[in-house]
Amino acid sequence: MSWFESFSLVMRSSITTLREKIEDPERMLHQLIVDMDEELERVRGSVAAAIADEIQLGAKCRKARDESQQWFDRATAALKRGDEAAAKAALDHKVSAEQRADGLDKEYGLQKEQTAKLQQSVRDLEDKIRQARQKQTLLLARLVRADSTQRVNWALKQTTSNSAFAQFSRLENRVERAEAMTEAYDRLDGVDPDALELDRQFQAAERQERLQSELEDLKRRVQEEQ
């Protein structure tokens, strides 16, 4: 796994997973920032090595160009002396040095392009870490609030399922069920619930009439005794 992928995994840490796996969000957030800083240092080390390669390639390019110029100067001096063979040999070395310098120039250009991208990546990572530090307090508050909400919801759920209100409701349901079962058996036995209710009403009316009659009779007796 490349350093960039490794760092990205740290940056993409799930907040939900954090809340489930840790008991101290503040400590864990602080540790994440520390891990990011350590990862950044490793990245910086890799980029610094790439820049060092670029510097060395640049030096080799300049050295190859200088060597080419030296052989050219030697060829010129030999030709002035009338030593054409030496001049030709010097020019042969000059061509070899130039070819080597051209190859190094190509590699140097590619290396410069790569190190420029790597340096930009480092600046991006540094910016992300600065943003993470700025968001650390807010993120901690959100984690604490989410954790508190979860605990409150759990407590409410427990209260709802075990409270006196819930028990009363369950008892009421049992009574209603028992009444319904009684009526069901009455129907199976051919008892009309409406007829039973009408009978109870008649019985209640007759009872009231009897009580009224008893009361009138008692009043007459009291008057007679006076």
MIMARPA-418948 format. One record per residue: residue in one letter; x, y, z of N, C-alpha, C, O, CB in turn. Coordinates in steps of 0.05 Angstrom, whole numbers, plus 5000, padded with zeros to 4 digits. Glycine has a CB too. Layout:
// residues N
aXYZXYZXYZXYZXYZ...
END
This chain:
// residues 226
m501749765000500050005000501850255000503750275016498150005025s501250444982502850684981502250865005500350835019502250844955w504151055009503851235032501351405029500051465050506251425035f500551475005498151645001495651485008493851595021497951744972e495551235000493251065007493051025037490851025048493350794992s495350975049495450935078494351175093492851155112498250865087f495251415084494351665097491451705092489951805110495951905087s490451635069487651675062485851505080483751585088487051605033l486851265087485351095105484951215132482851205145486650815108v487051355142486851495167484851725165483251765184489651605176m484951865143483152095140480252015137478452165144483952255115r479751765128477051675123475951515147473951365143476851515098s477151535170476251385194473351445199472551675200477951445218s471751235203468851275207468251375235469151255255467351015202i466651585237465851695263463951495277464151475302464351965259t462351355262460551155275462250935288461650855310458651035254t464350845274466050645285467450745310467850595329468050545265l468250995309469551115332467751095357468551015378470251415327r465151175353463351185376462850915387462450885411460751315367e462950705370462350435379464750315393464450145411461550265356k467150385385469550245394471050385416472850265428471350195372i470450635422472050785442470350885464467950925460473551015429e471550915487470151035510470851315515469451465529470650865535d473151405504474151675508474551815481476751805470476751675525p472451935470472652055443474852265442476252295422470052175435e475152425463477152635463479952525460481552625444476952805488r480552315475483152185473483652065446485752085434483551975495m481551945435481751815409482252015387483851975369479351645403l480752245388481152455368483952565369485252615349479052675372h484952605394487652705397489652505385491552585372488352755427q489152245390490952045379490952035348492951995335490251765390l488552085337488352095308490052325296491352295276485452125299i489852555310491552785300494452715302496052775284490853035317v495252585324498052495327498852305305500952325294498552365355d497052115299497651915277497852055251499551985234495351705276m496152265246496352415221499052555219500352555198494052615219d499952675241502552815241504752615236506652685221502952955269e504652385248506752185243506752085214508852055202506351945262e504252055203504051965175505152185157506552135137501151905168l504652435164505552665148508652665149509952725128504452925159e509852615172512752605173513952395156516052435143513652565202r512652165155513651945137513352035108515151975091512051685142v511152165101510752265074512852465067514052455045507952385071r513352645085515352855081518152735076519752825060515553055104g518752515091521252375087521452265059523552285046521552155108s519252135050519352025023519652245001521152204982516751865018v518152465005518352684986521152814986522252884966516152894992a522252835010524952945013526952774998528852874985525752975042a526652504999528352324985528052364954530052364940527852034992a525552404945525152454917526452724908527552734886522152464911i526252924925527553184919530553154918531853274901526653394940a531652994936534552944937535352804910537452874899535352774961d533752614901534352494875534352694853536052694835532252264869e532452884854532353094834534853264834535953334814529853274838i535653334858538053504862540553354850542153474836538553574891q540753094856543052944846542952914816545052934803543052664859l540552874805540352864775541153124763542453134742537552784767g540353344775541153614765544153644765545253754746539853834781a545353554787548253574788549653404767551653494755549253494816k548553164762549752994741549353114713551153094696548452714742c547053244709546653384683548753594679549953614657543753504682r549053764699551053984696553853864692555453974677550954164721k554453654707557053534704557553424676559653464664557453314724a555353294664555553194637555953414617557453394598553153024630r554553644621554753874603557553994605558854074585552654084609d558554004630561254114633563353934620565254034608561954144664e562953674623564753484611564753514580566753494567564153194619s562353554569562053584540563553844532564853834511559153604532q563354054547564754294540567754264542569254364525563854524558q568654114562571554064565572653914541574753984531572053914591w571253714532572153564509572053734484573753704466570453314505f570153914482570054094459572554284460573754334439567454254459d573154384484575454554486578054404479579854514466575654674515r578254154487580553994481580753944451582953944440580453724497a578453884439578553844410579454094395580954074376575753754399t578554324404579254574392582354624395583654694376577754814405a583354574419586254604424587854414407589954494396586854564454a586954164404588453964388588454044359590454014345587253684392l586154144349586054224321587854464316589054484295583154294313k588054644336589854874332592754784331594454914319589455074355r593354564345596054454345596554294319598754214314596554284370g594454254304594754094280594453804284595053644266597454144268d593553724308593153434315590253364310588653364328594053374344e589753294285586953244277585952984290583552964297586653224247a587652794294586852534306585852584335583852474343589052334305a587552744349586752794377584152954379582552914396589052954391a583853144360581453304359579053134354576853174365581753524337k579352934335577152764329576352584353574052544359577752584305a578452484367577952324391576552484413574752384426580552204402a577352734416576152904436573152964429571452964446577653174438l572653004403569953054394568152804399565752824405569853134365d569452564396567952324401567052304430564752234437569552074394h568852384448568152394477566052604482564252574499570652454494k566252834468564353044471561552954463559653004478565153294453v561352804441558652694433557552504453555152514459558952554405s559252334464558352144485557352294509555352224521560651954492a558852504518558052664541555452804536553752824554560252864548e555052904511552553044505550152844505548052904515552753174477q550652604494548452404494547752324523545352294530549352154479r549752294540549252234568547752464581545952424597551852174582a548652714575547352944586544352964577542653044593548853204579d543852904552541052914542539352714556537052774564541052854511g540352474560538852274575538352354604536152324614540352004575l540352474616540052564644538052794645536552814664542752654656d538152974625536253194624533353094623531553204636536853374600k532952884607530252774605529352664632527052714641530152554584e531052504645530352394671530052614692528352604709532552204680y531652824690531553044708528853194705527553264725533853244703g527953234680525353364676523053204688521253314700524853404646l523152934683521052764695521052764725518952774738521352474685q523452764736523752774765522753034777521353034798526752724774k523353254764522353514773519253524773518053624791523453744756e518153414751515153404750513953244772511953314784514253294722q515253014778514252834799514452964826512652954842515652564798t516853084831517253204858515353444862514553504884520153294861a514753584840512853804842510153704851508853834868512653954816k509253484840506653364848506753274877504853304892505953134829l509053144884509253044911509253274931508053254953511852884914q510553494925510653724943507853844946507053924968512553934932q506253844924503553944926501853754943500153844958502353964897s502353494941500953304958501553344987499753325004501653014950v504053404993504753465021503353715031502253715054507753505024r503253915015501754165023498854105027497654215045502154385002d497653935010494853865013494353715039492453765054493853694989l496153525046495953375070496253555095494853535114498053155071e498153745093498553935115495954105119495254155142500854115110d494754175097492254335099490054165111488454265127491354435071k489853905104487853735116488253705146486353695161487853465102i490753685154491253655183490553915197489453905219494253585188r491154145185490254395198487254405201486254495221491354635181q485854325180482954315181481954125203480054175217481754245154a483353895205482553695225482853805253481253765271484153435222r485053955257485454085284483254285290482354305312488254215285q482554445269480454645273477754515279476154625294480254815248k477254275267474654145271474653965295472553855302474053975246q476953925308477153735330475153795352473753605361479953735341t475054045361473154115383470254075375468753955390473654405391l469554165351466854125341466153835338463953745345466454275314l467953675327467453395323467153255350465453075352469753265308l468753335370468453215396465653275408464353095419470653315415a464753525405462153595414459953435401458053345414461653895410r460253395375458253235360458252945369456152815372458853245330l460652835374460852555384459452535412457952345417463752475386v460052725429458952715456455852735455454452595469460052945474r454952925438452052965435450752705424448552625434451453195416a451952585404450852335393450752115413448851965415452452255368d452952095429453051895450450951935471449651755480455851885463s450552195479448552265499445752195488444052095503448752555506t445252265463442652205451442051905451439851825456442452315423q444151755445443751465444443051355472441351185475446351325434r444451465493443851375520441051455529439651295541445951495540v440251695522437551795529435451625515433451545527437252095521n435851565489433951405475433751125487431551005489434751385445w435951015495435950745507434450765534432850585539438850645512a434850975550433450995575430451025571428850905585434551245591l429751185551426851225545425650965536423350895543426451435523k427050805520426050555511425650365535423550225536427950425491q427550365553427250195577424850275594423350115604429850195594t424550545596422350655612419650575599417750505613422550955615t419550595573417050535559416250245562413850185564417450605529s418250065562417549785563417149675592415849475595419749625550n418249815612418149715639416649895659416449815683420849665649s415750115651414550305669411750215679410650035668414350585657a410750355700408050305710405950355689403950215687407450465735f406450555672404550615650404250375631402150305623405450865635a406650265625406550035606405249795619403649655606409449965598q405749745645404449525659401449565661399949375657405649495687f400549815667397749875668396449815641394249705639397250165676s397749905619396649855593396449565587394449475575398449995572r398549405595398349125590396048995606394748815596401048985597l395649085631393448975647390749045635388948875634393649085676e390549295625388049375612387449195588385149115583388149665604n389549135573389148965550388248685558386648555544391748945534r389348585581388548325590385648325599384148125593390348245614v384748535612381948555620380148555596378148415595381448795638e380848725577379148735553379048475538377048395527380248955534r381348335538381448065525379647865540378247715528384347965524a379747875566378147695582375147755578373547565575378747725612e374348005577371648075571370747975544368547875540371248375573a372548015524371847925497371547615496369747515482374048015478m373247475511373047185512370447095525369146905516375447055526t369547235546367047165559364747205540362947035539366647345584e364747425526362647485507362647275484360647195474362847765495a365047185477365246985456364046725464362646595449368246945448y364546635490363346395499360246415502358846225497364546315527d359346655510356446705512355146665484353046545482355846985522r356446765464355446735437355346445429353546355415357046905417l357546305436357546015430355245865443354245675433360245895438d354445955467352345835482349545935474347545855485352645875512g349446105454346946215444345846445459343546525456344845995444v347446565476346646795491347047045474349147095464348246815518d344847205473344947455458345947675476344547745495342247525445p348247805471349248015489347348255490347048385511351948105479d345948305468344148535468341648475485340648645500343248605439a340748215484338448135501339148145530337548225547337447855493l341648065537342548075564342548365574341748415597345247955567e343548545558343648825566340848935570340349085589345248985545l338948865552336248955554334948845580333448985594334548875530d335548595586334548475610335548615635334048665654335248175611r338148685634339248825657337949095661337549195683342348865654q337349225638336049485639333249465652332449625669335849615612f331649255643329049205655329249145685327649255701327648975640q331148985692331448915720332149165736331149195759333648705723a333849335725334549585739332049765742331749885763336749735725a330349775721327949945723326049835743324849985758326649965695e325649575743323849445763324849495791323249535809323549145757r327449485795328549525821328049815831327349855854331649475822q328350005812327750275819324750315826324150465845328550465796e323050185811320150205817319550085845317950205860318450065795r320749855851320249735876321249905899319849935920321549455878l323650025895324650195916322850435921322450515944327450295909q321850555899320050785901317450705916316450855932319450895873s316450465909314050365922314450325952312750405968313050105910e316750205959317450165987317650436002316850456025320050015990l318850635988319150896001316451026006315951136027320851075983e314551005987311851125990310350986013308951126028310251105964d310650726015309350576036310350656063308850686082309650286032l313050696065314250776090313351046099312851096122317250766088k313051236079312151506086309251496097308751646117312151676060r307451336086304751316096304651216125303151316141303151136078r306251016131306350906157307251116178306151136199308150656158v309351256170310351466188308251676194307951766216312851596177q306751756173304651956177302351856194301252006211303452036149e301651596191299551486207300251476237298651516254298851206197e302851416242303651396270303751676283303451696307306451276271q304051886268303952146279301152236285300652456295305252346260
END
